[in-house]
Structure formats: structure tokens, C-alpha cells
Amino acid sequence: MDLHGKQGLTLLVALLVALMWATWLAWMRPDDGDAPATVWFPAGTGQSVMPLPSELPLDARKVELGRRLFHDTRLSRDASVACANCHDLSKAGTDGRPLAVGIDGRVGERNSPTVFNTAFNFRQFWDGRAATLEEQVAGPVHNPVEMDSNWAQVLGRLGRDARYRRDFRAIWRDGITAENIQRALAEFQRSLITPDAPFDRFLRGDEAALSPLARRGWQRFRELGCIACHQGVNLGGNMYAHLGVMGDFFADRGRAVVDSDLGRYNVSRREQDRHVFKVPGLRNVALTAPYFHDGSIATLEEAVDIMARYQLGVALSAEDKAALIAFLKSLTGTLPAVRRASS
């Protein structure tokens, strides 16, 4: 087969994969549950790739209150762990570990996803079990491996803090409640966006924002079919996908399958959801190693190879891989300032 024949075959495979996922997604998502309470882009725009906005319309008081709560260890049972432990703002909103580590050094089952740009995810957690950022907040607080606490304990502690009492009452008439803690933390998370990446500037018309190699990577990203799942403003986070479309990732991984590997199946108990996960967004992906739900992939280069093999059924050339990596690095935006709540 000549070069043009091989390119045509590769493109055909990519188009078939994209069509398969589009059909599967249309069938699956209506039964997914409620939409997020806050939707920053209208329904139906998820297929497009869009630049991140420079800011979102948020309540500054809630953001600052949420920032304080995000760094407050009193949300955990023994006051040793804060949200910022697993979502370190100086580490691109992650912890840099394969698996999260919580109270008493307990090791969790999943890799900590970045907290940046979570406002643009259609669901939260790897398995999508939380419909909103507000709902997501309750998970770590009650998880025995993460914070191992409960709302009664948290409310009792924060209720003894005069500044918290004042600040909550200034926003909500009912003061400190579990719901208001969730609202404040969710508002802070929505503020953690990373705009003005080179790719954003490119999308807005600045051709020089991307190097020739990164532009080639963007072209191959579309031609190979990566865009079938990594799309929208976050280049992901707006659909589910099966890990191992073109091969058995878990069999080849070399270790036993555990509950966290089952993905969406743990929520729905539908057999077709086994090994199905929320597609992670690719924003700042060059900064968020290790990768995948199990943190098993140490480098971006390895992650790209595995995605090509198990999701697209292709072996990347050295040239294509270099181009894709250059493109992915162009998704690193302006990270939020690392600071705690104002005094």
C-alpha cells in the first residue's frame, strides 16, 4: 500500500471511531441523570473546540469564602487534611501522586484529577457520580480514606469561628450550613480557570501563537480522531468513553482489576458501563502527570502512545507523537495565583 493509501486508511479508521462514539454517546447520555446546575455554554456546543473565557461571572464573596474553606483542615476528622492537599494549586490543581493520599496517610483508589477548569465538566469524579460541583464537595468530606468526617463535625468546628459566622451570614441568611459550605467551595472551584493558553490565542485568530509543530499536532489530533472524545471548551470533560476501545487495556496493564477500574459501572450497574470513565479534559495536561484514573502512566509521551493504541487502534510515528505532544503543551494556560484566603 502506498503512502496515500495508508493515510486514507488511517483517516477512515479515525472517522469510523468518531462515528461509533458519537452514536454511542447519543444513546447513552439521555439516561445519565440531571445536568449541572451551572452551565456556562449552551447545550449542543460540546462538539466544538472553543477558547476558555478570561473569567466567569462569579460572586467574589463566595469565591473568597470558598478559598478559605479549600485550605481549611478542619473539614477533616483530625484537622490534618484540606482540599488543597490533593488539589495543590502550585501543582496544576493535582498532587503529583499516582493515587490520592488522605487522612492518616490512607491511600485512595484513584488519581486526583485537576481542580482547574472543573466548571466546564458535565459531571464530576472519574465515574461521573456527582452532577454538580456542589454535590462533589460532599464526597471527600465523608470518604473514610480522604477526610473521614461528617457535616455535623464540620459545622460544629466552623460554627465556633467568629469570622466564619460573620462571613457566612453576610452572604446567606441561614449562615453556616452544609449546603452553604458546598456552595462556597463550588464557587471557588469555578474561579480556577486557566485562560490564555497559546491554543486559546490561536483559536482567536493569532496564527503565530502555535509553533509549526504544534499546528501539525492540532491537525493530526483531528485527523486521527482524538477530537471524537476530547472536545468542547475543556477538550474533554463533556462525555463518557470506554477505556480500551481497540484493545484490552486492563488485561495488558499487568495487574488485577479492582473496583476503581470499573468506572461508571460502579454508579449505574449497567454492564455496558464497565471500564467507562468521564473523558478527562486536556487543559494543562503537560503539568498533571501521572495520568489515567489509576495514575499508572508516568509521562505524557506514554499516555499519548496508549491512547493511540487502545482508543484509536494506531501506532504513532515519531513525527506524529512529537507533533501531538507539542500541541498538548500549547494547552497550558495562565494558572490562578497561588494564595490563601485574604485576611
C-alpha positions in Angstrom: 0.0 0.0 0.0 1.5 3.4 -0.9 1.7 6.4 1.4 -1.6 8.0 0.2 -3.4 4.6 0.7 -2.1 4.4 4.3 -3.1 7.9 5.1 -6.5 7.3 3.6 -7.0 4.1 5.6 -5.9 5.9 8.8 -8.4 8.7 8.2 -11.1 6.2 7.5 -10.4 4.4 10.8 -10.5 7.6 12.7 -13.8 8.7 11.1 -15.3 5.3 11.9 -14.2 5.5 15.5 -15.6 9.1 15.8 -18.9 7.9 14.3 -19.1 5.0 16.7 -18.5 7.2 19.7 -21.0 9.8 18.5 -23.7 7.1 18.1 -22.9 5.5 21.4 -22.9 8.9 23.2 -26.3 9.9 21.7 -27.7 6.6 23.0 -26.1 6.7 26.4 -26.3 10.3 27.7 -30.1 10.8 27.9 -30.1 8.3 30.8 -27.1 10.0 32.5 -29.0 12.0 35.1 -29.5 15.7 35.8 -27.4 18.3 34.1 -25.1 20.6 36.2 -26.8 23.4 38.0 -24.5 25.9 36.2 -23.9 25.6 32.5 -21.6 28.1 31.1 -22.1 27.2 27.4 -25.5 26.3 25.8 -26.4 22.7 25.2 -25.3 21.4 21.8 -21.9 23.3 21.7 -19.9 20.4 23.1 -18.8 19.2 19.7 -16.9 22.4 19.1 -13.5 23.3 20.4 -13.6 26.8 22.0 -11.2 29.0 23.8 -11.5 29.4 27.5 -13.1 32.6 28.6 -10.9 35.0 30.5 -13.3 34.9 33.5 -16.7 33.7 34.7 -19.5 35.7 36.3 -19.0 34.7 39.9 -19.7 36.1 43.4 -16.4 37.4 44.7 -17.5 37.0 48.3 -18.3 33.3 47.8 -15.1 32.8 46.0 -13.0 34.2 48.8 -15.0 32.2 51.4 -14.6 29.1 49.3 -10.8 29.8 49.0 -10.6 29.8 52.8 -12.5 26.6 53.1 -10.4 25.0 50.4 -7.3 25.4 52.6 -9.0 24.6 55.9 -8.0 21.3 57.5 -10.9 21.5 59.9 -13.0 19.8 57.2 -11.2 16.6 58.0 -11.8 14.4 61.0 -8.5 15.1 62.8 -7.9 18.5 61.2 -4.9 17.2 59.1 -6.2 17.3 55.6 -7.6 20.1 53.4 -8.9 20.1 49.9 -5.6 21.6 48.9 -3.7 18.5 49.9 -5.0 16.5 46.9 -5.5 19.6 44.7 -2.4 21.7 45.2 -2.8 24.9 43.3 1.0 25.1 42.9 0.9 21.7 41.1 -1.7 22.5 38.5 -4.5 21.5 40.9 -3.3 18.0 41.4 -1.0 16.3 44.0 1.5 14.7 41.6 0.9 11.2 43.1 -0.4 8.1 41.3 -3.2 7.8 43.9 -4.6 10.3 46.3 -3.4 10.2 49.9 -5.9 11.2 52.7 -6.2 11.1 56.4 -3.7 9.0 58.4 -1.8 8.5 55.2 -4.5 6.3 53.7 -4.0 5.7 50.0 -7.1 6.1 47.8 -8.2 4.2 44.8 -8.0 6.9 42.1 -5.7 9.5 40.8 -6.6 13.1 41.9 -7.9 14.9 38.9 -7.0 18.6 38.5 -9.3 21.1 40.2 -8.6 23.6 37.4 -11.4 24.2 34.8 -13.8 21.9 36.6 -16.5 24.4 35.9 -16.6 23.1 32.3 -17.1 19.4 33.2 -20.5 18.0 32.6 -20.1 15.7 35.6 -17.6 15.4 38.4 -15.3 12.5 39.5 -13.8 9.9 37.2 -17.0 7.9 37.2 -19.3 11.0 37.0 -21.1 10.2 40.2 -21.6 13.9 41.1 -23.8 16.0 38.8 -22.5 19.4 40.1 -19.5 20.9 41.9 -21.7 21.4 44.9 -22.6 17.7 45.1 -18.9 16.8 44.5 -17.8 18.7 47.7 -19.6 16.2 50.0 -17.7 13.3 48.6 -14.2 13.9 50.1 -15.6 15.2 53.4 -17.4 11.9 54.1 -15.0 9.5 52.4 -13.2 7.4 55.1 -10.0 7.4 53.0 -10.0 11.2 52.3 -11.3 13.4 55.1 -13.3 10.8 57.1 -15.6 13.5 58.6 -19.2 14.4 58.5 -21.3 17.6 58.3 -22.2 17.6 62.0 -18.5 17.7 63.0 -17.6 20.3 60.3 -20.4 22.6 61.3 -19.5 22.4 64.9 -16.0 23.4 64.3 -16.7 26.2 61.8 -19.5 27.4 64.0 -17.0 28.3 66.7 -15.1 30.5 64.4 -16.4 34.1 64.7 -15.1 35.1 61.3 -16.8 32.2 59.5 -20.0 33.1 61.3 -19.8 36.7 60.2 -18.8 35.9 56.6 -21.4 33.2 56.0 -24.2 35.4 57.5 -23.1 38.3 55.2 -23.9 36.1 52.2 -26.7 33.7 53.4 -29.3 34.5 56.0 -29.1 31.0 57.4 -25.4 31.3 58.0 -23.1 28.2 58.2 -24.9 25.1 56.8 -23.6 22.1 54.8 -25.3 23.5 51.7 -23.7 26.8 52.0 -20.2 25.3 52.6 -20.8 23.3 49.4 -21.9 26.5 47.5 -18.8 28.4 48.6 -16.4 25.7 47.7 -18.0 25.2 44.4 -17.9 28.9 43.6 -14.2 28.9 44.4 -13.6 25.9 42.1 -15.4 27.7 39.3 -12.9 30.6 39.7 -10.0 28.2 39.0 -9.8 28.6 35.2 -6.7 28.8 33.1 -7.3 31.1 30.1 -4.9 32.5 27.5 -3.1 29.3 26.5 -1.3 29.5 23.2 -4.1 27.4 21.8 -6.7 29.8 23.0 -4.9 32.7 21.3 -4.7 30.5 18.1 -8.4 29.8 18.2 -9.0 33.6 18.5 -7.1 34.2 15.3 -3.4 34.5 16.3 -1.8 32.1 13.9 1.7 32.8 15.4 0.6 31.6 18.8 1.3 28.0 17.8 4.6 26.7 16.5 4.5 24.9 13.2 5.0 21.6 15.1 2.0 22.4 17.4 -0.1 23.3 14.4 0.8 20.0 12.8 -0.2 18.3 16.1 -3.6 20.1 16.1 -4.1 18.8 12.6 -3.2 15.2 13.5 -5.3 15.5 16.7 -8.3 15.9 14.4 -7.3 13.5 11.6 -6.5 10.6 14.0 -9.8 11.0 15.8 -8.7 12.3 19.2 -11.2 15.0 18.9 -14.0 12.5 18.9 -13.7 12.4 22.7 -11.6 15.4 23.6 -13.7 18.4 22.5 -15.5 21.4 23.9 -14.0 24.3 25.8 -12.1 21.9 28.1 -11.1 19.5 25.3 -12.8 16.8 27.3 -15.0 16.5 30.4 -18.2 16.5 28.4 -18.8 12.9 27.8 -18.0 9.3 28.8 -15.8 6.8 27.0 -14.8 3.2 27.3 -11.1 2.8 28.2 -9.9 0.1 25.7 -12.0 0.5 22.5 -9.4 -1.1 20.3 -7.7 -3.4 22.8 -7.9 -4.7 26.4 -6.0 -2.0 28.4 -6.7 -3.8 31.7 -5.6 -7.2 30.6 -2.4 -5.7 29.2 -1.8 -3.5 32.2 -0.4 -6.5 34.1 -2.3 -6.3 37.4 -5.7 -7.4 38.7 -8.8 -5.3 38.0 -10.1 -3.6 41.1 -13.3 -1.7 41.8 -12.0 1.7 40.8 -11.2 0.2 37.3 -14.9 -0.5 36.7 -15.6 3.2 36.3 -19.2 4.2 35.5 -20.3 0.7 36.3 -20.0 1.4 40.0 -22.6 4.0 39.6 -25.1 2.6 37.1 -24.5 -1.2 37.5 -25.1 -1.5 33.8 -22.7 -4.0 32.1 -22.1 -1.6 29.2 -20.6 0.9 31.6 -17.8 -1.4 32.8 -14.5 0.4 32.3 -16.3 3.6 31.2 -15.0 6.9 32.5 -15.6 10.6 32.2 -13.2 11.8 29.5 -10.6 14.0 31.2 -10.1 17.5 29.9 -6.7 18.1 28.3 -6.2 21.7 29.6 -2.8 21.9 31.3 -2.3 18.2 30.6 1.5 18.7 30.4 1.5 19.6 34.0 -0.7 17.0 35.5 1.2 13.7 35.5 0.8 10.9 36.3 -2.2 10.0 34.1 -5.3 7.9 33.9 -7.8 7.1 36.7 -5.2 4.7 38.3 -2.2 7.1 37.9 -0.4 4.2 36.2 1.1 6.3 33.3 4.0 8.4 34.4 4.7 10.5 31.3 2.7 12.4 28.7 4.5 10.6 25.9 3.4 7.2 27.3 -0.1 8.4 27.7 -0.3 9.6 24.1 1.0 6.2 22.9 -1.5 4.3 25.0 -4.4 6.5 23.9 -3.5 6.0 20.2 -3.2 2.2 20.7 -6.2 1.5 22.8 -8.7 4.2 21.7 -7.8 4.6 18.0 -6.0 1.4 17.1 -3.0 3.1 15.6 0.8 3.1 16.3 2.1 6.6 16.2 5.1 7.6 14.2 7.8 9.5 16.0 6.8 12.6 14.0 3.2 12.3 14.9 3.9 11.8 18.5 6.2 14.8 18.6 3.6 16.9 16.9 0.8 15.8 19.3 3.0 16.5 22.3 3.7 20.0 21.1 0.0 20.6 20.6 -0.8 19.3 24.1 1.8 21.6 25.6 0.1 24.5 23.9 -2.9 23.9 26.1 -1.1 25.2 29.2 -2.9 28.4 30.2 -2.4 31.1 32.8 -2.6 29.4 36.1 -4.5 31.0 39.0 -2.4 32.8 41.6 -1.4 30.6 44.4 -2.7 32.3 47.5 -4.9 31.5 50.5 -7.9 33.5 51.6 -7.4 37.1 52.3 -7.1 38.1 55.9 
